[in-house]
Amino acid sequence: MAEILVLVEHVEGEVKKVTLELLTLARTLGSPSAVWAGPGSSADAKARLAEYGADKVYIADSAEVSDHVVAPKTALLAQLVSSASPAAVLVAATAEGKEVAGRLAIRTDSGIITDAVGLVDGPVAEQSIFGGGVNVHSRVTKGTPIFAVRPNATTPEASTGAAAEEQVTVTLSEADKAAKVVERVKQEKGARPELTEAAIVVSGGRGVGSAENFAVIEKLADALGAAVGASRAATDAGWYPHQFQVGQTGKTVAPQLYIAAGISGAIQHRAGMQTAKTIVAINKDPEAPIFELADFGVVGDLHQIVPQLTEEVDKR
Ligand code: FAD
């Protein structure tokens, strides 16, 4: 079966959910080989990759791989493309993943498709364009197809793989070492789950009214153990940080429950949340487009409804 390389995204030794999604997609194309770059590989991490179908795990567990930003990861993948001749390479369409994918395409003289939302036999990538209004299928016609797939594009499904381990030594050129990591500042990890991995997301839009008023959204999120999201209107106004923006130019989320408060439901916002299992909209305008998408809608002022909802949740 054709080998499909999957670059593992990991934080502090833990495999991120998007990698499990990529392994699930890779199985539709062939035999997935996970590629672990940097320190922190462990028996637990390997078991997790095996659980989602990795037949092979290439491990380049050296500090040097993570000490020079993204270039060594590109070098590692380029080395494996040359030695293993995979049928495709999958990376997460995160900021780092897309940079690795772009550099890899140049290095291996291959075609690349970014922001894929699915893969079809071929290998052909599915992309969602015009804010989710149109889906297109695209094929790479040159070199080894490289696909950067958006997180939450698919649901990870377990399937046991052999996870045969192969240690790899990456040969880095002087150019690969040109940028060096001089300091790592740990991002403050709040009590809330990560936006793209959360089971529940509570998002606020222009209807929230101000940065201070976002406390109302945060209180409901904390009562539900949810992540907080925001529309672009709210992030552009400086009411909430841009990293929490949901939508076409923000993050894609696919939680079990998405609560949109004071969000009209513009197509660019929908593009980032329309695959949520259950959508609840709170909006004072009964004609707001978000109600076309919502499973449950509450027409009213969010400043009255959201605190009441929080109070009810807190009682349970
Ligand atoms: P509005 O559209 O102004 O809606 C506010 C809603 O709040 C209204 O429906 C109103 O009835 C309701 N409301 C007001 N007060 C209350 C209240 N007290 N109680 C209850 N409801 C109330 N947008 C994104 O979100 N994410 C993106 O990634 C994104 N990318 C974009 C990319 C491009 C290229 C472009 C052109 C636009 C993009 N946008 C994106 C912007 C998008 O088009 C909308 O402008 C934006 O989503 C609107 O945000 P909103 O729903 O919060 O604000």
Boltz pocket constraint, residues with backbone or C-beta under 6 A from the ligand:
constraints:
  - pocket:
      binder: B
      contacts: [[A, 204], [A, 205], [A, 206], [A, 207], [A, 208], [A, 230], [A, 231], [A, 232], [A, 233], [A, 234], [A, 245], [A, 246], [A, 247], [A, 248], [A, 249], [A, 250], [A, 251], [A, 261], [A, 262], [A, 263], [A, 264], [A, 265], [A, 266], [A, 267], [A, 268], [A, 269], [A, 272], [A, 282], [A, 283], [A, 284], [A, 285], [A, 288], [A, 300], [A, 301], [A, 302], [A, 303]]
      max_distance: 6.0
